[in-house]
Amino acid sequence: MKLALGTEGYSTAVLRKAMRLVARAPSFKEASDDLRELLQVALSPSHLGKLAARIGGEWGAVRQADIQDFKDRKAEPQYAEAPQAAAVMVDGGTLQARAAGQPRGVHEVGWREFKAACLQTLASKASAVDPQPEPPAKFLDPPRAARLAAEIKARRKPRKRRAAKPAGEPSKPRRRKGKRAGPRPLVRTVLASMACSDDFGWQVATEVQRRGLHRAKRKGYVCDGQKYNWSIYEMHLVMLGFIGILDFIHLLSYLYWAAQALQGKGTAAAWACYERWLRWAWAGQVGELLGELRAGSARLGKPPDDCAEDDPRQVLAEAVGYVQNNRQRMDYPRYRQLGLPISSAPVESTIKQLNRRVKGTEKFWLEGGAEALLLLRAAHLSGDGTAQRYWERPRPYARAVGAKRLRPVA
């Protein structure tokens, strides 16, 4: 009877279960405890970390081979039927990195950005008229709009400048959700990497081709105004017919704070201004919106070079620039008619799921370890068997991780 043990001394079945726990548990320690409790397999947290780095590295090599096949035009879509509708969303998260080649302990800690993509097939219908001409009620409710704008504003700040949530502060209760409006997601796959935007763009393009999303009749690329998001779009997806869509929630935040800066924070005039601008944006009336923003900015004056970020002149100038730079991606009535999403909330939710594994006060990653964990986590968050496909590939032979870790008895 063959046990099919790998170089690590464990069967493929044990390794698969171990890596699933590593990818889904908040830490190596919890994954180790779960393995011991559920499978009666004793693997220390440090040993799990070494196994994860190895297997994540192997999967990274497979990913690079797939990218090269795509570049060489050797890759074919793995789905025979083209989806009716699809969406690609890209955003960035952060984790704490540490320097390599140092003595024991954590050295030279710094925040590093990782990139993530959420690729979805959608259940939606195209319509001859705008199916939702009125903005959602939550965008027109003062407390909820203020909270939403504040959350987006906090995400835009550099990590070190964000205010920490006071200890013991209760979480705000979630409102009950009604019937879902707009397109319904079907199958999601996730990409995550420490790679630069150029390299990550190739990862996105390869996954789009593998899933055949480029063959969808209706397809959108939804992101905020971050420059590298649109560099990826221009390089890889615009030629495939994807429609560029500016995330509406980020736009809402810019409009909300611009109205507060122009009319006075917390005033009735500020709310009336925000509501007017929001309705114009929702209706795709970009000319009217940009005209009033420019007039308001001119009234306050140009911000000086040493202007504080919360100076009203700076806030208005940023809003003008944001709308000006993205005005070609703000035809929201058309996007709703096509049954495409106008919010990148799915990729932001995906980043929260990634953060649960790689982000924390006591998590400090080497570059290779972070890349391996992001790949493992993304594969296990994907809904089309991505992790299964990696396991089906033959594994390369290599020296066992942790070899000779057991010393003979004297």
N, C-alpha and C positions, 0 to 999 in steps of 0.2 A: 504493500500500500504506500503510495507517494503522499507525503505530507505537503509538498509544494512550498517548502520554506524558502524565503528569500535570503539575501545576504545578511539581513538583520537578525535572522533566526526566528522570525515570526511568519505565520502563514499570511497570504494575501488577504484573507477574510479578517484576520485580526488587525492588520495594518489599515484596512479600509475603515473599520470601525473606530480605530484609534484616531485616524486623521479626520473623520467626521466629527468626533468629539472635540478634537483640537480646534477645528474650524468653527464650531458652534458654541463651545463653552467660553465664558469670559476670560479664562486664563488657562495656562498649562497646568496649574495646580488643581483647578476644578476638573479638568479633563482627566488628570491622573486619578483623582478620587473617584470619578464616575467609572473609569475603566476597572478599577479595583472592586468597586461595589457591584457593577452590573455584569462584568465578564470574568471576574476573578483573575485579572491580568495585572501584574505589578509592573508598571513603567513609571519611573520618576519624572517629575516635571522637566528637569533638565534633559533627560533622555528623549522625552517627547519633543522638546524643542529641537534637538538635533535631527530627529526623524522628520519633523515638519520641514526643516530647512532643506533636507535632502530631497524629499518628495516634491516639495514646492519648486525646488530647482529643476527637478526632472520635468515637471509639468511646464515650467517656464521654457525649457528647451523644446518641448513639443509645440508650445505656442509659437516660438520663433520659427520652427520648421513650417508650421501652417502659414505664417506670415510670408515666408519666403516662397512657398508654393503659390500664394495669392499674387505676390509680385511677379512671379514667373508665369502667371496665367495658367497654372496647372490645377488650381482648386476649382471644385464644382459645388453648387449649392447642395446641401444634404437633405433638403425638403423638396419633394416633387411638386407640391401644390403651392402656388404663390398666395400669400396672405392678401386679404381684402384691404387692410389698413395696417400701418406700422408707425412706430415712433422711436426715435433715438434721442436720448437725453444725456448730457455730459455735465459734470460739475466736479468740484475739488473738495477734499477734506484735509485734515492735518493730523499728524502724529508726532510724538517726541522721539527724536533720533539721538544716538550717542556715537562717540568716536570709536573707531576700530583700532586694534593694535595697542590697547592701553592695559595697564594692570587691572586686577580685579576691582570691580566697582563701576560706577557710572561716571563717564568723563565727557566734557564738552557737549552738554545737552542743548539741543536746539529744535525748534519746530520745523518740520518739513511737510511739504504738501504732497498728497497723493491724488491721483485722478481716478474718477469712477465714471462708468457709463451704464445706463439702464436701457436695454433694447427690448421693445415690447411689440407683440402683435396685438391688434385691437379688434373688438367687436363694435362696430359703429356703422351708421348709415349716412350717406350723403343726402342733402335736402336742397330743394330749390330756393328756400328762404332761410334766414337765420333762425335756428331752432330756439335760441335764447337771447332775444334782443335786449332784455333787461339784465343789468348786473345782478349777481347773487346778493341776497339780503345781507350776508355777513360783511360784504364790502361797503355797505351803506349803513351799518350799525356803528355808531361812534366808538364805543369801548372795544369792539372786536377789530375794527379797522385800525385803531391806535395800537392794539396789542400786536397785530399782524405786521404793521409797519415797523414797530420797534424790534420785533424778532429778526426781520430781514436786515434792518440797519445794523444790529449787533453782529450778524454773520459777516457783514462787509468789513468790519473792523479787523485789524491785525489781532492775532490771538492774544498777545500780551496785554492789549488794551481793553479786552473785554472784561466787564465787571462780573465777578464771581457771584453766583447765587448764594444768598445768606444761608448758613447752615440751619437746617430744620424748617426752612420755608416750605409750606405745603404747596403741592402742585395744583394748578388750576384744574377744576373738573372739566372733563371733555363733554362737549355738547353731544346729544344724541344726533346721529346722522340720519337724514331722511333718504329718500330714494336717490340713488346715484344719477347725476346728470352728466351728459356727455359720453364720450367713448369709454367702453369697459375693457380693461386690460385682460388679455388671455394668457399668454406665455411670456415670462420675463427671463432674460439672461443678463448676467452682470459681469462687467469687467472692472478690475481695479489694479492699479500699478503705480510704482514710484517713478515711472518713465517720464521723460520730457514730453511736451505736447506733440512734437513731430512723431516720436516713436509710438505714443499712445494713439495717435490718429491712425496709424497702420493697424493697430490692434482692433480699433473700432471698425475700420473698413473691412478687415478680414472677417469679423463676426457678422457684419451686415451681409456679406457675400455668402458665408456658410449657411446662414438662416434664410437666405433668399429674400431678405427684406427689401432689397432694391427692386424686386419684381412686383411689389405691392402697387395696387392701383392708386391708393392715396397714402402718402407718407410724409411725415414731418420730422423736423429736427428742432427740438425745443430746449432752449438754454437761456441763462441770464446774459448780461452784456459783457461778460469776461472776454477779453480779446482772444485768448487761445481757444476758447470754445468755437469761435467763428472762424479761426484759422483752420481748425480741423474740418469744419463744414465746407469752407471754400476749397480745401485741398482734396477732399475725398467724397463728399456727399452731394454737393450742388450739381455735379455732372450726372448724378444718378437720378435726378428729379426730385430729391427731397426738398420740401418747402421749409425755409428758415422761419422760425417763430420765436419771438422774444417772450420769455416767461412773463406772464401778466402780473404775478405777485410781486416780483422785483420792481416792475414798473409802478405798481400801486404804491410801494414804499417811497420811491423817489417823488411821486406826485404828492403824497401825504405830507412829507417833510418840507417840500417846496411851498405848499400852501401855508403851513404853519410859519415858515420863515417870512413869507411875504405879508401875511395878514395879521400875524401875532399868534403866539402859541396858545391854544385852548380857546380861541375866540370863535364866535358864531360865524364871523366873516371867513375865518380860515376853513371851517367845515364846509361852508357853502362853496368856497373856491375849490376845495378838494373834490367835492361831489360833482361839480360841473366838469372838472378835468377828468375825473374817473369815467363819467358817462361818455365824454368825447373819446377817450381811449378805448372803452368797451365797444363803441360804435365805429371805431376805425377812423375817426375824424382827426387825423394827425395834424393837418394844416391848422385847424383852429386851436388845437392844444399847443402846438409849438409856437404859434403866434402869441398867445397869452403868456407862455413861459418866457419868451424872449422880451416881451414888453415889461414883465415883472422884473426880470434881471436888469434891464436897462434902467428901470426906475430906481433900483437899489444901488446900481453902479458896479463896476468891475471889481472883483476881489483883489486885494493887493497880494504880493508874493508871499508875505508872512502871515496870511490870513488863517485864523483858526478854522478847523473843520466844521464847527457848528455856527460860524458866522453866517448870517442870512445871505450875504452876497455869494459866499462859497456854495451854500446849499442850492441856491437858484441856478448858479452857473453849472453845477454838476448835473442838475435835472435837465437843463437845456442841452448839455452835451450828450446825455444819455438818450434822450428822445431823438436828437438830431442824428446820432450815429446809428440808431436802430429803427428809423422811421420806415424802412422798407420791410421790416419784419413785424409790423403792427396792424395788419389787415385782419383783425380778429373776427369780424362777421364772416369773411370768406373761410377762415380756418374752421369755424364752427359749422358752416354749411358742408364742408368736406368731412366732417366727423373726426377732426383731429384735435388733440389736446392743446390747450394754450397755457398750461402750467407745467413746470418741471418738478412738481412735488414728488413724483415717483422716484426720481434720482436723489432728491434730498432725503427721502425716507430710506433709500438704499444706503446712503452714506451714514445715516444713523445706525443702520444694521452693521455696517463695516466698523464703525467707531466702537461699537460694543466689544469688538474683539481686539482692536489694535490701539485704542485710546484709553488712557487712564493715568492717574497720578503716579503710579508706580510701574508704568510700562515705558521702557526706553529701548528703542530698537536699533540694531545694526541694519545697514541698508539691505543686505541680502536676506536677513531674517524678516524684515518688514515686507519685502517683495514676495517672499514665499508665503507668508501668512495671508497677505491680501489676495493672492491667487487662490489659495485653498478656500478662504472665506467666500470669495466671489463664486467659485465653482459650486460650492454647496448652497449658495443662495439662488443659483440659477434653477429654473423650473423645467429644463429640457434634458436633464441627465448629463450635464457637463462633466461632473465628477466621474460618473460611470464611464464616459468615453475615455477619460484619461487613464482609468484603471485598466481598460481593455487594451491599451498599448503595451507592447513588451517593455519591461523595465531594463535599463542597462545594468550590467554587472559592475559592482563596486565593492570596495572593502566595507565590512560591516560597520555601521555607526555604533560607537561605543565598544568596539572590539577590545578584548583583554581587560574589560572593566572589572571582571571578577578575579580577584587575586587568589592563587592557590593557598590552601591552609598550610602554615609552617609546620 
